[in-house]
Amino acid sequence: MTVIKRVLLLTIVTCIACICDFAFAQQALQVRVKIGPGTLEKKVSGRVLVFFSKRNRSPVTGPNWFAPEPFYGIDVKNVEPADSIVIDDSAAGFPVPLSRLESGVYNVQAILDHDFYFANHNHGAGNVVSEPKRITIDADTRGPIDIELTRLVESQKIDETKWFKVVSRTSRRLTNFHGRKVIERAAVVLPPSYYEQPKRRYPVYYDVSGYGGTLFQLQFQWAAGQPGPEEGETEFIRVYLTGQCKWGHHVYANSATNGPRGDALISEMIPKIDKSFRTIAEPTARFVGGHSSGGWSALWLQVRYPEIFGGVWSTAPDPVDFRDWQGTNLYDANGASVFVDENGNRRPVARQGDQRVWYDTFCKMDDVLGRGGQLRSFEAVFSPKAEDGLPAKCWDRKTGKIDPKIVEHWRQFDISLLLEENWAVLEPKLAGKLHVYMGDMDTFYLDGAARLLGERLKKLGSDAVVELFPDKDHMSLLSDDLQKRIRREMTEAFHKHHPQAAGSNK
């Protein structure tokens, strides 16, 4: 063999070795998720999520929005037992691609999320999860990390009591929209005198949970029923609504993705409640309230269905005026960004003391989840569907720049704008009914929108109460004093139209 041939052969061998080493290195931090036997009865489509944590023994309970750790997600279609899904740099990842995962000792856990009803992958009955696995990631890590999904997430068992009842019904409207059976549920907590006074009828308070709230959580709070009314209060039948859906919180608004959620509540669930319990089935005895996403839901229901409810008490609602979307004016003709302000500084989405969660970081985590996060939840309500059938994204995911075409669709859900544009019709229907309470240091920067709403309503000549409480954040707003005030105000609104009930607690 000539020298030239030997050199050429050596070069070829070296190149092949380099290619193999490169391919081997590329596979170093793959995660191979296998669906275990007996876990699925049929093929399903959904999203596989893989969570890494140095702190949490069960990382699949994440992400922790204020102290996030790495996690990855990829959509899957028509998978079944024995199928394997590879998670690599092609998967959506936070904070970095899988190949750049920081060295260290991790607990790693995976889940196949295909549930229809719950935003949180850990609550979805039938989702398939792995047991936590302890691994070490370092420069010498080679080959895929094998994980097997072996355990089904069980349905959350709710125990009814004498005082705590669950109402379930198949929604005709939602079933027709989604092309599958859709069951809606609500929890009913009966007042202390309900069984002692079998002929008495009661006003009803519909309380919408905030983002992430479930009926399962409520049972522990209300199993023994309500406390007796304090001075200046009347007894209410309390109905709890959660807004839970696969995209997050549907906020009881009719939307292109979630379907006719508001209409289903008004035309199907409320009549069932009135039929099943001794309610005073009149708008003057039917009230609505809620906190955070529940606060937005409550205000939307009162404004959208003004003749159904006799008053709303909304606390710390999600953005009620899109001129201040957590600091961004969505109508800015210059193409504002939700990621940075006009000076190019990063825009925060949440604050906790001196700690900040930045909008770009929060958005990236939300997108890795794929669905069920807060921002995608907003888009599932406010956006039209995109060409891929998913909710259209309102801003560019790299720059944060707002898409004016999508914002145009969002306008119909801007509560402040809706009030202004329809005030001539809404004013007499909403007289004395609007109450919005917000902390002026809201954790999620929701106070700016509430302030704009108050200014607009004042300019319209409304008697609405929009009050900002000094130095209160998202949760400290809900003090005992404010909750007592709301109960007294709701009692007064009820007695105004039903004075004969004023002495019924005696």
C-alpha positions in Angstrom: 0.0 0.0 0.0 1.4 3.3 -1.0 2.0 6.1 1.5 -0.7 8.2 -0.2 -3.2 5.3 0.2 -2.2 4.7 3.8 -2.7 8.4 4.6 -6.0 8.5 2.8 -7.2 5.4 4.7 -6.1 6.8 8.0 -8.0 10.0 7.2 -11.2 8.1 6.3 -10.9 6.1 9.5 -10.3 9.2 11.6 -13.3 11.0 10.0 -15.5 8.0 10.7 -14.4 7.9 14.3 -15.1 11.6 14.7 -18.5 11.2 13.2 -19.3 8.3 15.6 -17.9 10.3 18.5 -20.0 13.3 17.5 -23.2 11.2 17.1 -22.4 9.5 20.4 -22.0 12.8 22.1 -25.2 14.1 20.6 -27.1 11.2 22.2 -25.5 11.8 25.6 -28.5 13.7 27.2 -31.4 12.1 25.4 -34.2 11.0 27.6 -36.1 7.9 26.3 -39.6 7.7 27.8 -41.3 4.3 27.4 -45.0 3.8 28.0 -45.3 0.9 30.3 -47.6 -2.1 29.7 -51.2 -2.0 30.9 -51.2 1.8 31.3 -53.4 2.8 28.4 -56.6 1.1 27.1 -56.3 2.9 23.7 -54.1 5.1 21.7 -53.9 8.7 23.0 -52.5 12.0 22.0 -51.1 14.5 24.4 -47.8 15.8 25.6 -44.9 14.1 27.3 -43.2 16.2 30.0 -39.9 15.5 31.7 -38.9 17.3 34.9 -35.5 17.6 36.5 -35.0 18.8 40.1 -32.1 19.1 42.5 -34.5 20.0 45.3 -37.8 18.2 44.8 -38.0 14.4 45.3 -41.0 14.3 43.0 -40.2 16.9 40.3 -43.3 16.2 38.2 -45.2 18.3 40.7 -43.5 21.3 39.1 -42.8 23.7 37.7 -42.2 26.2 40.5 -42.8 29.5 38.8 -40.7 31.6 41.3 -37.9 29.0 41.6 -38.0 27.1 38.3 -35.9 24.1 37.4 -35.3 22.4 34.1 -38.1 20.7 32.3 -38.9 19.6 28.7 -42.0 18.9 26.6 -43.0 17.4 23.3 -46.4 16.6 21.7 -47.2 13.0 20.8 -50.0 11.5 18.7 -51.6 8.1 18.9 -49.2 6.5 21.3 -49.8 3.3 23.1 -48.0 0.9 25.6 -44.5 -0.1 24.5 -44.0 3.1 22.5 -41.0 5.1 23.3 -40.7 8.9 23.0 -37.3 10.5 22.7 -36.7 13.8 24.4 -33.7 15.7 23.0 -32.9 19.1 21.8 -35.9 19.1 19.4 -38.2 19.2 22.4 -39.3 22.5 23.9 -37.1 23.1 26.9 -36.5 25.4 29.9 -34.2 27.1 30.6 -31.8 25.6 28.0 -31.8 22.7 25.5 -31.3 19.3 27.0 -27.7 19.0 25.7 -26.8 22.1 27.8 -28.3 20.9 31.0 -26.1 21.9 34.0 -24.1 19.1 35.6 -25.3 17.8 38.9 -27.4 15.2 40.7 -31.1 15.3 39.7 -34.3 13.6 40.4 -36.0 13.1 37.1 -39.6 12.2 36.4 -41.8 12.1 33.3 -45.6 12.2 32.6 -47.8 11.6 29.6 -50.5 14.3 29.9 -53.6 13.6 27.8 -56.4 14.6 30.2 -59.3 16.8 29.0 -60.5 18.3 32.2 -57.6 19.6 34.3 -55.0 22.3 33.7 -52.5 20.6 36.0 -51.0 17.5 34.6 -50.8 16.0 38.1 -54.6 16.2 38.5 -55.6 14.6 35.2 -57.1 11.1 35.8 -55.6 8.6 33.4 -52.3 10.5 32.8 -49.4 8.2 33.1 -46.4 9.0 35.3 -43.0 7.5 36.1 -41.5 7.0 39.5 -38.8 9.5 40.4 -35.3 8.4 39.3 -32.0 9.6 40.7 -29.4 10.4 38.1 -26.1 12.2 37.8 -25.4 14.5 34.8 -21.7 15.3 34.1 -19.2 15.6 31.3 -18.9 11.8 31.2 -22.7 11.1 30.9 -23.3 8.9 27.9 -26.3 7.2 26.3 -30.0 7.9 26.8 -31.7 8.2 30.2 -34.4 5.5 30.2 -37.6 6.3 32.0 -40.8 4.1 32.1 -44.3 5.4 32.7 -45.9 2.9 35.0 -48.5 4.6 37.2 -51.8 6.1 36.4 -52.9 9.4 37.9 -56.0 8.5 39.8 -59.2 10.6 39.8 -59.5 13.0 42.8 -62.1 11.4 45.0 -64.5 14.0 46.5 -66.4 13.0 49.6 -69.8 14.6 49.9 -71.2 15.4 53.3 -74.5 16.6 54.6 -73.4 20.1 53.9 -71.1 19.7 50.9 -72.6 18.5 47.7 -71.3 18.0 44.1 -73.5 18.7 41.2 -72.5 17.0 37.9 -74.2 17.2 34.5 -73.4 16.5 30.9 -73.4 19.7 29.0 -75.3 19.5 25.8 -73.7 22.7 24.5 -70.1 21.7 25.3 -70.6 18.1 24.2 -71.8 19.4 20.8 -68.9 21.8 20.5 -66.1 19.4 21.4 -67.6 16.3 19.8 -67.2 14.3 22.9 -69.1 14.0 26.2 -68.3 16.9 28.5 -69.3 16.8 32.1 -69.5 20.1 34.1 -69.3 20.1 37.9 -70.0 22.5 40.7 -69.8 22.3 44.5 -72.7 23.4 46.7 -72.3 24.3 50.3 -75.5 24.6 52.2 -76.2 27.2 54.9 -76.5 26.2 58.6 -80.3 26.5 58.8 -81.0 24.5 55.6 -82.3 21.4 57.3 -83.8 23.2 60.3 -86.0 25.4 58.1 -87.2 23.0 55.4 -89.5 25.5 53.8 -87.1 28.4 53.6 -85.5 29.5 50.3 -82.1 31.1 50.1 -80.2 33.6 48.0 -77.2 32.1 46.1 -73.6 33.2 45.8 -71.6 31.8 42.9 -68.0 31.9 43.8 -65.4 31.3 41.0 -62.1 29.8 42.1 -58.8 31.4 40.9 -56.4 29.8 38.5 -55.7 26.2 39.5 -58.6 25.8 42.0 -60.3 22.4 42.1 -63.4 21.0 43.8 -61.2 18.4 45.5 -59.4 21.2 47.4 -62.8 22.8 48.4 -64.1 19.7 50.2 -61.6 20.1 53.0 -62.6 23.6 53.6 -66.4 23.1 53.5 -67.0 19.5 54.6 -68.7 20.7 57.8 -70.6 23.5 56.0 -70.6 27.2 56.5 -70.2 29.1 59.7 -73.2 30.9 61.0 -73.9 34.4 59.7 -72.4 37.3 61.6 -74.3 40.4 62.5 -75.4 42.2 59.4 -75.2 39.1 57.2 -77.7 36.7 55.8 -77.3 33.0 54.9 -76.5 32.1 51.3 -76.3 28.8 49.4 -72.8 29.0 48.1 -72.0 27.5 44.7 -68.3 27.0 43.8 -67.1 27.0 40.2 -63.5 26.3 39.2 -63.2 27.1 35.5 -61.0 24.1 35.2 -60.2 22.9 31.6 -57.2 21.5 29.8 -56.0 24.9 28.7 -56.1 26.4 32.2 -59.1 28.5 33.3 -61.9 29.0 30.8 -63.2 32.0 32.9 -66.8 31.2 31.9 -66.4 33.1 28.6 -67.5 31.6 25.2 -64.3 31.1 23.2 -63.0 29.5 20.0 -61.0 26.9 21.9 -62.9 26.2 25.1 -66.4 26.4 23.6 -69.6 28.1 25.0 -68.6 28.0 28.7 -70.6 31.0 29.7 -73.7 30.0 27.9 -73.4 26.5 29.4 -73.3 27.9 32.9 -76.2 30.3 32.4 -78.5 27.9 30.5 -77.6 24.6 32.0 -75.8 24.6 35.3 -77.7 27.5 37.0 -81.1 26.0 36.2 -80.0 22.6 37.6 -78.8 24.3 40.8 -82.2 26.1 41.1 -84.0 22.8 40.5 -81.9 20.8 42.9 -81.8 23.1 45.9 -84.1 25.6 47.7 -82.8 28.7 46.0 -84.6 32.0 45.4 -84.4 31.6 41.6 -84.4 35.3 40.8 -81.6 37.6 39.6 -82.0 39.8 42.7 -81.1 36.9 44.9 -78.3 35.5 42.7 -74.8 37.0 43.1 -71.3 36.3 41.7 -67.7 36.8 42.9 -64.3 35.4 42.8 -60.6 36.1 43.1 -57.8 36.5 40.5 -58.9 34.5 37.4 -62.1 33.9 39.4 -62.4 37.7 39.8 -62.2 38.2 36.1 -64.7 35.4 35.5 -67.2 37.0 38.0 -66.9 40.5 36.5 -67.3 39.0 33.0 -70.4 37.1 33.9 -72.0 40.1 35.5 -71.2 42.3 32.5 -71.9 39.7 29.8 -75.1 38.5 31.5 -76.3 41.6 33.3 -79.8 40.5 33.9 -78.9 37.1 35.4 -76.9 38.3 38.4 -77.8 40.9 41.1 -74.3 42.0 41.8 -70.6 41.1 41.5 -67.8 41.3 44.0 -64.5 40.8 42.1 -61.2 40.8 43.9 -57.8 41.1 42.2 -59.2 40.2 38.8 -56.9 39.3 35.8 -56.5 42.3 33.4 -59.8 44.1 33.0 -58.5 46.8 30.7 -56.1 45.8 27.9 -54.5 49.2 27.9 -52.6 47.8 30.8 -51.9 44.1 30.3 -49.6 43.6 33.3 -47.8 46.7 32.2 -48.2 46.6 28.4 -50.7 48.5 26.3 -51.9 45.9 23.9 -53.3 48.7 21.7 -50.0 50.4 21.2 -49.8 51.3 17.5 -46.0 51.2 17.7 -45.9 47.5 18.3 -45.2 47.2 22.1 -43.5 44.1 23.5 -44.7 42.2 26.6 -41.1 41.2 27.2 -39.5 44.6 27.5 -40.7 48.2 28.2 -40.2 51.2 26.0 -36.6 51.6 27.4 -35.7 48.1 26.6 -35.7 46.9 30.2 -37.1 43.4 30.9 -40.7 43.5 31.9 -41.7 41.5 35.1 -44.9 39.5 35.2 -44.8 38.9 39.0 -43.2 40.2 42.1 -42.7 38.8 45.6 -40.7 41.1 47.8 -37.5 41.9 46.0 -37.9 38.8 43.7 -39.2 39.2 40.2 -40.5 36.7 37.6 -39.8 38.1 34.1 -42.3 37.9 31.3 -40.0 36.3 28.8 -39.0 33.6 31.3 -42.5 33.0 32.4 -43.7 32.7 28.8 -41.0 30.2 28.0 -42.0 28.0 30.9 -45.6 28.3 29.9 -44.9 27.2 26.3 -42.9 24.2 27.5 -45.9 23.0 29.4 -47.7 23.4 26.1 -51.2 23.9 27.6 -52.5 24.5 31.0 -50.2 27.4 31.8 -51.5 30.9 32.6 -50.5 32.7 29.4 -51.7 29.9 27.1 -54.9 29.9 29.1 -55.4 33.6 28.3 -54.8 32.8 24.6 -57.2 29.9 24.7 -60.0 32.3 25.8 -59.2 35.5 23.9 -57.6 34.3 20.7 -59.0 32.7 17.5 -57.7 29.4 16.5 -54.5 29.4 14.4 -54.0 27.2 11.3 -52.7 24.4 13.4 -56.0 24.3 15.3 -54.4 25.7 18.5 -55.1 29.1 20.1 -53.3 31.8 18.1 -50.4 33.4 20.0 -50.8 37.0 20.8 -47.1 37.9 20.8 -43.9 36.8 19.1 -42.2 34.3 21.4 -38.7 35.6 20.6 -39.3 39.3 20.8 -42.6 39.6 22.8 -43.9 42.0 20.1 -47.7 42.1 20.1 -49.6 40.9 17.0 -52.3 43.6 16.3 -54.4 41.1 14.3 -54.8 38.9 17.3 -55.3 41.8 19.6 -58.3 42.9 17.4 -59.9 39.5 18.3 -59.0 40.1 22.0 -60.9 43.4 22.0 -64.3 41.6 22.6 -62.9 40.4 26.0 -61.7 43.7 27.2 -64.2 44.3 30.0 -63.5 48.0 30.3 -63.9 48.5 26.6 -67.0 46.4 26.5 -68.6 48.6 29.2 -67.7 51.8 27.4 -68.9 50.7 24.0 -72.2 49.4 25.4 -72.8 51.8 28.3 -76.1 53.2 27.1 -77.6 49.7 27.2 -75.7 48.4 30.2 -75.9 51.3 32.6 -79.5 50.6 33.9 -78.8 46.9 34.0 -75.6 47.3 36.1 -76.7 50.0 38.4 -75.5 49.3 42.0 -74.0 45.9 40.9 -70.3 46.5 40.2 -67.7 46.1 43.0 -64.0 45.6 42.1 -61.4 45.4 44.8 -57.6 45.4 44.2 -54.4 45.8 46.1 -52.2 48.6 44.7 -49.1 46.4 45.0 -50.7 43.4 43.2 -48.3 40.5 42.9 -49.1 40.1 39.2 -49.2 43.8 38.2 -53.0 43.7 37.8 -53.6 47.0 39.7 -52.9 49.2 36.6 -55.8 47.7 34.7 -58.1 48.0 37.6 -57.2 51.7 38.0 -57.9 52.3 34.3 -61.3 50.5 34.7 -62.2 52.7 37.6 -61.3 55.9 35.8 -63.3 54.9 32.8 -66.4 54.0 34.8 -66.2 57.2 36.7 -66.0 59.1 33.4 -69.1 57.2 32.3 -71.0 58.3 35.4 -71.2 54.8 36.8 -71.9 54.1 40.5 -69.5 51.2 40.3 -67.1 50.7 43.2 -63.5 50.2 42.1 -61.3 50.5 45.1 -57.5 50.0 45.4 -56.2 49.1 48.8 -52.8 50.6 49.8 -49.9 48.2 50.2 -52.0 45.1 49.5 -50.7 42.4 47.1 -52.6 39.6 45.4 -53.3 37.5 48.5 -53.0 40.0 51.4 -55.9 41.8 49.8 -58.3 39.1 51.0 -58.2 40.1 54.6 -60.9 39.0 57.1 -62.2 42.6 57.2 -62.6 42.7 53.4 -64.4 39.4 53.3 -66.8 40.5 56.0 -67.4 43.7 54.2 -68.3 41.8 51.0 -70.7 39.6 52.9 -72.4 42.6 54.4 -72.6 44.4 51.1 -74.1 41.3 49.4 -76.6 41.0 52.2 -77.7 44.6 51.8 -78.1 44.1 48.0 -80.3 41.0 48.7 -82.4 42.7 51.3 -83.0 45.7 49.1 -85.1 43.6 46.8 -86.2 41.0 49.4 -86.9 43.0 52.6 -89.1 40.2 54.0 -86.0 38.0 54.3 -84.2 40.5 56.6 -85.3 38.8 59.8 -85.1 35.3 58.6 -81.9 34.5 60.5 -83.4 35.3 63.8 
